[in-house]
Amino acid sequence: QVPYQPSGPRQAANALALLRGRSGKTVDLGSGDGRLVVEAYKQGLRPTVGYELNPWLLCVSNYRAWKAGYHGKVSFLKKDLWKVNLSDCYNVIVFLAPSVKPRLATKLLAELPDEAWVVAGRFPFPSWTPTSTLGQGLEQVWAYDMKEVRRVAQREAQSCSS
């Protein structure tokens, strides 16, 4: 559905910088080669899970985790992100194409707890206002506080219905 494009070192560092100091389950939707999951674990985010459908990338991810000494400490699961329940996730990393963002925004709004943060790389969520952003150009990342995203969405829904 979405072509694999590895995140660069600066882009990955920016994404994780926006999650620094947070706690709770961290997931990478479309985790690719696993670098963000391994780095998130290294920074103390736990538990840390990557969801990826490509079997080759899952092998690369597991090798990366093993090489870092995190085999069995981080998880890479072959699951479709549309079928995963995200209600227990507090930190969500998303480096996906703009074409999936509207549908994904609906899923995240429906499932994530108010305390969750979503960090998007490469492309922002078009209908959301970021809480913070870091980097420029291809290295830019956007963080969204779900409580604030919901507040704005509810305000907009109320103004449309009045």
Secondary structure, 3 states (H helix, E strand, C coil): CCCCCCCCHHHHHHHHHHHCCCCCCEEEECCCCCHHHHHHHHCCCCCEEEECCCHHHHHHHHHHHHHCCCECCEEEECCCHHHCCCCCCCEEEECCCHHHHHHHHHHHHHHCCCCCEEEEECCCCCCCCCCEEECCHHHCEEEEEHHHHHHHHHHHHHHHHC
